[in-house]
Amino acid sequence: MKWWEKTVEYYFVLKHVDIGMLVSPLDGKEEKLGDTIISTDNRWVLIEFKRNEGSLSSEKDKFDDYVQAQKQLCDKDNHHYFIYGEFDGKFCLNCRTYFSEKMQDSVESALTTGIDKESFAQYIEEFTALKKTPDDGGGGGGLSLSDYSLVACVNDDGNIVQCMSISDFQEAMGYQPEPEKQQRPMYGSMEM
């Protein structure tokens, strides 16, 4: 049987995402963090989808020094998972932590291991700082929690007409932070 990473992603959505979850698929520079952020009851989980177990090692090339990154974050990744496909007579999903490589009993149990917003923000900053910069062939650089926080634009009828990251919203509105504020990540608006 043949399948792709997108097969794994769609199967995950069909089997494991319910209406009460916040699901934030990532793309572009924000995908430096991973493929999807999931939140339930204000607990945050980070997911990297891969086609199969053999595809997991491709993530190592995205770091300046993977061994150092693993040492620094392996005790902090109990909310950060690889989810990948496997076929053993039937297609299924497997799940293991990103750095510590602990197999999970099920995807369902992994989704209950989220961490609080402040810990998640700290992990994001540490994780993205260890990845290669665009000049090194890796993903986008210099991301903070504000790049993953969303602004919902609502019209007069109360309907959401557009969602964008806080940093994109600020750019669209011509907002230029003061130099001393630019160095601090913004943590507002991630209340879910």
C-alpha positions in Angstrom: 0.0 0.0 0.0 1.3 3.5 -0.8 0.5 6.7 1.1 1.9 10.1 1.6 2.3 12.6 4.5 -0.9 14.3 3.4 -2.6 10.9 3.8 -1.5 10.8 7.5 -2.6 14.4 8.0 -6.1 13.8 6.6 -6.5 10.5 8.4 -5.6 12.2 11.7 -8.2 14.9 11.1 -10.9 12.4 10.3 -10.1 10.1 13.3 -8.9 12.5 16.0 -10.1 16.0 15.6 -13.4 17.0 17.3 -15.4 20.2 17.2 -14.1 21.4 20.6 -10.4 21.4 19.6 -8.5 24.4 18.3 -6.5 23.1 15.3 -4.0 25.4 13.7 -2.3 24.0 10.6 0.9 25.8 9.9 2.6 26.8 6.6 5.3 29.1 5.3 7.7 30.5 7.9 5.4 29.4 10.7 5.9 25.8 9.7 9.4 26.0 11.1 7.7 25.1 14.4 5.8 22.0 13.0 2.8 21.0 11.0 0.0 21.7 13.5 -0.8 23.1 16.9 -3.7 21.5 18.8 -5.3 22.9 21.9 -8.0 21.5 24.1 -9.0 23.0 27.4 -6.1 25.5 27.1 -3.5 22.7 26.9 -1.2 22.9 23.9 0.2 20.1 21.7 2.6 20.4 18.8 2.5 17.8 15.9 4.9 17.0 13.1 3.3 14.7 10.6 5.5 12.2 8.6 4.6 9.6 6.0 6.1 6.7 7.9 8.7 5.9 10.6 11.5 6.0 8.1 10.7 9.6 7.3 11.3 10.8 10.9 15.1 11.2 10.5 14.6 13.9 7.9 13.8 16.4 10.8 17.4 16.1 12.0 18.7 18.1 9.0 16.6 21.1 10.0 18.8 21.8 13.0 22.1 23.5 13.3 23.1 20.8 15.8 20.5 18.1 16.2 22.3 16.3 19.0 22.5 19.5 21.1 18.9 20.3 20.4 17.9 16.8 21.5 19.9 17.1 24.7 18.4 20.6 25.5 14.8 19.6 24.8 14.4 15.9 25.4 13.1 16.4 28.9 10.6 19.1 27.7 9.0 17.4 24.7 6.1 15.5 26.4 3.7 17.6 24.3 5.6 17.5 21.0 4.9 14.5 18.7 5.6 12.9 15.5 2.5 11.2 14.1 3.2 8.9 11.2 1.5 6.2 9.2 2.0 2.4 9.3 0.4 -0.4 7.3 0.3 -3.9 8.9 -2.7 -5.3 7.1 -4.6 -2.1 8.1 -3.6 1.6 7.9 -3.0 3.1 11.3 -1.2 6.1 13.0 1.6 5.8 15.4 2.8 8.5 17.7 6.1 9.2 19.6 7.6 12.3 21.2 9.9 14.4 19.1 13.2 14.3 20.9 12.8 11.7 23.7 11.4 9.2 21.2 8.9 7.8 23.7 6.2 5.8 21.9 2.6 6.7 22.9 -0.1 4.2 23.6 -2.3 6.0 21.1 -2.8 9.3 19.3 -5.8 9.9 21.7 -3.6 9.7 24.8 -0.9 11.9 23.2 -3.5 14.6 22.6 -4.3 14.8 26.3 -0.7 15.6 27.3 -0.7 19.3 26.3 1.1 21.9 28.4 0.0 25.4 29.5 0.4 28.5 27.3 3.4 29.9 29.1 5.4 26.7 28.9 4.4 26.2 25.3 5.6 29.7 24.4 8.9 29.0 26.1 9.3 25.7 24.2 8.5 27.4 20.9 11.2 30.0 21.4 13.8 27.4 22.4 12.8 25.0 19.7 12.9 27.5 16.8 16.1 29.1 18.0 17.8 25.7 17.5 16.6 25.3 14.0 18.6 26.4 10.9 18.0 29.9 9.6 16.7 30.4 6.0 20.3 31.1 4.8 21.2 27.6 6.1 18.4 25.9 4.1 16.1 25.5 7.1 12.7 27.1 7.9 12.0 30.8 8.8 13.8 32.3 11.7 13.1 34.6 14.6 9.6 33.4 15.4 7.9 34.0 18.7 4.5 33.1 20.0 3.0 36.2 18.3 3.7 34.6 15.0 1.3 31.7 16.0 -1.3 33.9 17.7 -4.3 34.8 15.6 -6.4 37.9 15.1 -9.9 37.3 13.9 -11.3 40.1 11.7 -15.0 40.4 12.2 -17.5 42.4 10.0 -20.5 44.4 11.1 -22.7 41.2 11.0 -20.5 39.5 13.5 -19.0 37.0 11.0 -15.3 36.3 10.9 -14.1 37.4 7.5 -10.4 36.8 7.9 -7.8 35.4 10.4 -4.2 36.3 10.4 -1.2 36.1 12.7 -0.7 39.0 15.1 2.6 39.9 13.3 0.9 39.9 9.9 -2.0 42.0 11.3 0.5 44.5 12.7 2.3 44.6 9.4 -1.0 45.2 7.5 -1.9 48.0 9.9 1.5 49.6 9.5 2.4 49.1 13.2 6.1 49.5 13.9 7.0 48.4 17.4 9.4 50.5 19.4 12.9 49.0 19.4 12.9 47.9 23.0 9.5 46.3 22.5 10.6 44.5 19.4 12.9 42.3 21.4 10.2 40.9 23.7 7.8 38.3 22.3 4.1 39.2 22.6 2.0 36.7 24.4 -1.5 38.2 24.2 -4.4 36.8 22.2 -3.5 33.1 22.5 -6.4 32.6 24.9 -8.4 29.7 23.6 
